[in-house]
Amino acid sequence: MSVESQKMDILLSMKKKGYNLKDTEDPAVKSMDLGNGYSLLASVKREWLISFNDGVQTTEYQIDSVKVPFTNSKDANKLYKEYGAALKAALDGIEEYHDEATEKPVEVPPEVPEALVSPEVEDVQKASEEADKLAKLEAIMDGEAEPETKPVTRVQKTVRHEKPAQRMPAVIPVSMRDIQIKELSIDDIKQYICPAATDQEAFMFLKLCQARQLNPFLNEAYLIKYGDKATMTVGKEAFMRRAEAHPQFDGYEAGIIIQNADKTLERREGTFILKNEVLVGGWAKIYRKDRRQPFVSEVALHEYNTGKSLWVSKPATMIRKVAIVQGKREAFPSEFSGMYDSAEMGIDNPETIIDARYQAVDIQEVTNSV
């Protein structure tokens, strides 16, 4: 059995133990979802990496990178350690390893008669041998070397392992607005947006805003925390403005779904409904210039109605908004992937209206003061 097959068998056994390992386009690589956009890439040929996808670009990090939050990396580290332990156990008894960095056979040191070896020297040799084995084991796991079970005088060909191709980030035009969003810090989020947020929650929210070019100070994105759970939502106006700016956007239709007395369903444009009528859902059609058919979204009221806040006073408006947001996310996945409205998340709508107050000023008095 080849080393790669041995590594793959261990990886598959980890999958049977309950790890949510998924197949990828590369048969030698498995993926494990770590949540919040993070995924573990477990390869039998190359070193293991953690990828982060914010909906715009994918970035790869080392497993022990400080840029990967602890809650996301702990499952990856657990699997990596178990995998390493299983591989070490499988390779026990193999005394020699071939170093692929050179195309020369590994030199075996001459044996020393036991009578000439003192206990102190023997302890040092054992410690050195153990360190060498651990180093070679790490090289095997990284794909830089393979164990050699045959005589080491045979020279094997060097196998070149190419590093994963770096995904280029999407080109985003730099503007004053972009610069303002990029200058936001975790402290800004915790001080002005959500004081109850943890550093990790503020970091994730900050990355969402920067990746999606959302300005939380313009009510385009919200970080809301009830108890121990923090939720990131996007304002409806951000969905509307972004769709309007897309060159392929060709308008939309939206409304509510009414159940008539004879149990038939009526799709009505807008949100007008009489008090004696039964509201059961919302619908939306999103049109693109490069598509023949519109993207149709229909949502059921009972799946989103929380019985609180605006869901009590304006249920037709709320369910129509959910249908619009879902429809735009399906029609423009590259623009709206990972972005959710507060109505979809089952929380109170955080959007507020700024109440501008004016005070009459005596122009003559101001002129005299100048």
C-alpha positions in Angstrom: 0.0 0.0 0.0 1.4 3.4 -1.0 1.8 6.2 1.6 -0.9 8.3 0.0 -3.3 5.4 0.1 -2.4 4.9 3.8 -3.0 8.6 4.5 -6.3 8.5 2.6 -7.5 5.4 4.6 -6.8 7.3 7.8 -8.7 10.3 6.6 -11.7 8.2 5.6 -11.6 6.6 9.0 -11.8 10.0 10.6 -14.8 10.7 8.4 -16.5 7.6 9.8 -15.8 8.8 13.3 -18.1 11.7 12.8 -16.1 14.5 11.3 -18.1 16.3 8.6 -15.5 15.7 5.9 -16.7 16.4 2.3 -15.3 15.5 -1.1 -13.7 18.2 -3.3 -12.8 18.4 -6.9 -9.4 16.9 -6.0 -9.8 13.2 -4.8 -6.8 13.7 -2.6 -8.3 16.6 -0.7 -11.2 16.6 1.8 -13.0 19.6 3.1 -14.5 20.2 6.6 -16.8 23.1 7.3 -15.7 25.0 10.4 -18.4 27.6 10.3 -18.5 31.4 9.8 -16.9 31.0 6.3 -13.9 28.9 7.4 -13.1 25.5 6.0 -10.4 23.0 6.6 -8.6 21.6 3.5 -7.2 18.2 4.5 -4.8 16.9 1.8 -2.9 13.7 1.6 -0.2 15.3 -0.6 0.3 18.8 0.8 0.1 20.6 4.1 -3.3 21.2 5.6 -4.7 24.7 5.4 -7.8 26.6 6.6 -9.6 28.7 3.9 -11.8 31.7 4.7 -14.5 32.8 2.1 -16.2 36.1 2.8 -18.4 35.8 -0.3 -16.0 37.9 -2.4 -12.6 36.2 -2.1 -11.0 33.1 -0.5 -8.0 33.4 1.7 -5.9 30.5 3.0 -4.2 30.4 6.4 -2.0 27.9 8.3 -3.9 25.9 10.8 -2.2 27.6 13.7 -2.5 31.1 12.3 -3.6 33.7 14.7 -5.9 35.1 12.0 -8.2 32.1 12.4 -10.5 32.5 15.5 -10.0 29.9 18.2 -13.6 28.7 17.9 -13.0 27.9 14.2 -9.6 26.4 14.5 -10.2 24.0 17.4 -12.0 21.4 15.3 -9.3 21.6 12.7 -6.6 21.2 15.3 -8.4 18.2 16.9 -8.7 16.4 13.6 -5.1 17.2 12.6 -3.8 15.8 15.9 -5.8 12.6 15.7 -4.8 12.2 12.1 -1.1 12.7 13.0 -1.4 10.2 15.9 -3.0 7.6 13.6 -0.4 8.1 11.0 2.4 7.7 13.5 0.9 4.5 14.8 0.6 3.2 11.3 4.2 3.9 10.6 5.6 2.4 13.8 8.2 -0.2 13.0 9.5 1.6 9.9 13.1 2.5 10.7 14.2 4.4 7.7 12.7 7.2 5.6 13.7 8.5 2.2 14.4 12.2 2.1 12.9 13.6 -1.2 14.7 16.9 -0.9 17.9 15.1 -2.2 18.2 12.4 -4.8 20.8 10.5 -2.7 20.2 7.4 -0.6 19.9 8.0 3.2 23.2 7.1 4.8 23.0 4.5 7.6 25.5 5.1 10.4 27.8 2.2 11.2 26.8 0.1 14.1 28.8 0.6 17.3 29.5 -2.5 19.5 27.3 -2.4 22.6 30.3 -2.7 24.9 31.6 0.7 23.6 28.4 2.5 24.2 28.0 4.1 27.7 24.5 4.6 29.2 24.8 8.4 28.9 25.7 8.2 25.2 22.9 5.7 24.6 20.3 8.1 26.2 21.5 10.9 24.0 21.3 8.7 20.9 17.8 7.6 21.7 16.6 11.2 22.2 18.2 12.2 18.9 16.6 9.2 17.1 13.2 10.1 18.5 13.6 13.8 17.4 14.6 12.6 13.9 11.5 10.3 13.7 9.2 13.2 14.8 10.8 15.5 12.2 10.4 12.9 9.5 6.8 12.2 10.5 6.0 15.9 10.1 7.7 15.9 6.7 5.6 12.9 5.7 2.4 14.7 6.8 3.4 17.8 4.8 4.0 15.6 1.7 7.7 16.4 1.6 8.9 12.8 2.2 7.7 9.2 2.1 8.7 6.2 4.3 10.9 3.6 2.7 10.3 0.0 3.6 12.8 -1.3 1.0 16.6 -1.1 1.1 17.6 2.6 1.3 20.3 2.2 -1.3 17.7 2.6 -4.0 17.3 6.1 -5.3 13.7 7.3 -5.8 12.6 10.2 -8.0 12.0 13.5 -6.5 8.3 14.3 -6.4 7.5 18.0 -6.7 4.5 19.2 -4.8 3.0 22.4 -6.1 1.4 24.7 -3.6 -2.3 25.4 -3.9 -2.9 28.2 -6.4 -3.6 31.5 -4.8 -7.0 32.9 -5.6 -6.8 36.5 -6.6 -9.2 38.9 -4.8 -11.9 40.6 -6.6 -10.9 44.0 -7.9 -12.9 46.7 -6.0 -12.5 50.3 -7.0 -11.1 52.5 -4.3 -13.2 55.5 -3.3 -13.6 57.7 -0.3 -16.4 55.5 0.9 -14.2 52.3 0.6 -11.4 54.0 2.5 -13.7 54.9 5.4 -14.9 51.3 5.7 -11.3 50.0 5.5 -10.3 52.3 8.4 -12.9 50.8 10.7 -11.4 48.9 13.7 -12.7 46.3 16.1 -12.7 49.0 18.8 -15.0 51.2 16.6 -17.4 48.3 16.3 -17.5 47.6 20.0 -17.7 51.3 21.0 -20.2 52.6 18.6 -22.1 49.7 17.0 -22.5 46.9 19.6 -20.8 47.4 23.0 -21.8 43.9 24.1 -20.0 42.2 21.3 -16.9 40.0 21.9 -13.7 40.7 20.0 -14.4 37.7 17.7 -17.9 38.9 17.0 -16.7 42.4 16.3 -13.9 41.0 14.0 -16.3 38.8 12.0 -18.7 41.8 11.6 -15.9 44.1 10.6 -14.7 41.6 7.9 -18.3 41.3 6.5 -18.5 45.1 6.3 -15.1 45.4 4.6 -15.7 42.5 2.2 -19.2 43.7 1.2 -18.4 47.5 1.3 -21.2 48.1 3.9 -21.0 51.1 6.2 -22.6 50.4 9.5 -22.7 54.1 10.4 -25.1 54.6 7.4 -27.4 51.8 8.7 -26.3 49.4 5.9 -25.3 46.7 8.3 -26.1 45.8 12.0 -24.5 43.7 14.7 -27.3 42.8 17.1 -26.7 40.8 20.3 -29.4 39.3 22.5 -28.0 37.3 25.4 -25.0 35.3 24.3 -25.9 35.2 20.6 -24.8 37.9 18.1 -26.4 38.3 14.7 -25.2 40.1 11.7 -27.8 41.6 9.4 -27.9 43.9 6.4 -30.4 46.8 6.0 -33.0 46.6 3.2 -31.8 49.8 1.6 -28.3 48.3 1.1 -30.0 45.5 -0.9 -31.9 48.0 -3.0 -28.9 50.3 -3.7 -26.6 47.4 -4.6 -29.1 45.8 -6.9 -29.8 49.2 -8.6 -26.0 49.6 -9.2 -25.6 46.2 -10.9 -25.4 46.6 -14.7 -27.6 43.5 -15.3 -30.4 44.5 -12.9 -33.7 45.0 -14.8 -36.2 45.8 -12.1 -38.5 43.7 -9.9 -42.1 43.0 -9.0 -43.2 42.0 -5.4 -46.3 41.6 -3.4 -48.2 39.4 -0.9 -50.1 36.1 -1.2 -53.7 36.0 0.1 -55.8 33.0 0.8 -59.4 33.6 -0.3 -62.6 32.3 1.3 -62.6 29.4 -1.2 -59.1 28.4 -0.2 -57.6 29.6 -3.5 -54.4 31.7 -3.4 -54.1 35.2 -4.9 -50.8 36.8 -5.6 -51.3 40.6 -5.2 -48.8 43.3 -6.0 -47.9 45.6 -3.2 -49.0 45.2 0.4 -52.7 46.2 0.4 -54.8 43.8 2.4 -58.2 44.1 4.1 -58.7 43.2 7.8 -60.9 40.2 7.0 -58.5 38.8 4.4 -56.0 36.0 5.3 -52.3 36.8 4.6 -50.2 33.6 4.0 -47.0 34.7 2.3 -45.0 37.1 0.0 -43.6 36.8 -3.5 -41.1 38.6 -5.7 -39.8 38.4 -9.2 -36.3 39.7 -9.9 -35.4 40.5 -13.5 -31.9 40.4 -15.1 -31.0 41.7 -18.5 -29.0 38.6 -19.3 -31.7 36.0 -18.3 -34.8 35.0 -20.2 -36.9 34.2 -17.1 -37.1 36.1 -13.8 -35.9 34.7 -10.5 -39.1 33.9 -8.5 -39.2 33.9 -4.7 -42.2 32.9 -2.7 -42.0 32.7 1.1 -44.6 31.5 3.7 -45.6 33.9 6.5 -45.6 31.2 9.2 -41.9 30.5 8.7 -40.9 34.1 9.5 -43.6 35.7 11.6 -42.2 36.1 15.1 -45.4 37.6 16.5 -43.4 40.6 17.8 -42.7 44.2 16.7 -43.4 45.0 13.1 -44.6 41.5 12.4 -47.7 42.4 14.4 -48.4 45.8 13.1 -47.1 45.4 9.5 -47.0 41.7 8.5 -47.6 42.3 4.8 -44.8 44.8 4.6 -42.4 42.4 6.4 -43.2 39.2 4.4 -42.9 41.1 1.1 -39.5 42.4 2.2 -38.3 38.9 3.0 -39.4 37.8 -0.5 -37.5 40.7 -2.2 -34.3 40.1 -0.2 -34.3 36.3 -1.0 -35.1 36.9 -4.6 -32.2 39.3 -5.0 -29.8 37.0 -3.2 -30.7 34.2 -5.7 -30.5 36.5 -8.7 -27.2 38.1 -7.7 -25.3 35.5 -5.6 -21.9 37.2 -6.1 -23.3 40.4 -4.7 -25.5 39.2 -1.8 -24.2 35.9 -0.7 -23.9 35.8 3.1 -26.1 38.9 3.5 -29.3 38.6 5.4 -32.1 41.0 6.4 -33.2 41.2 10.0 -36.7 40.0 9.0 -35.1 36.7 7.8 -33.2 36.2 11.0 -36.3 36.4 13.3 -35.1 39.5 15.2 -36.6 42.9 15.7 -35.9 45.3 12.8 -33.0 47.5 13.9 -33.5 50.2 11.3 -34.2 53.5 12.8 -35.4 56.9 11.5 -33.3 59.9 12.3 -35.5 62.6 13.8 -34.1 65.9 12.7 -35.2 68.8 15.0 -35.0 72.4 13.9 -34.9 75.6 15.9 -35.9 79.0 14.6 -32.9 81.4 14.6 -33.1 85.2 14.4 -31.1 86.0 11.3 -30.5 89.6 12.4 -29.1 88.3 15.7 -26.7 86.0 13.9 -25.6 88.8 11.6 -24.8 91.1 14.5 -22.8 88.4 16.3 -20.6 87.9 13.3 
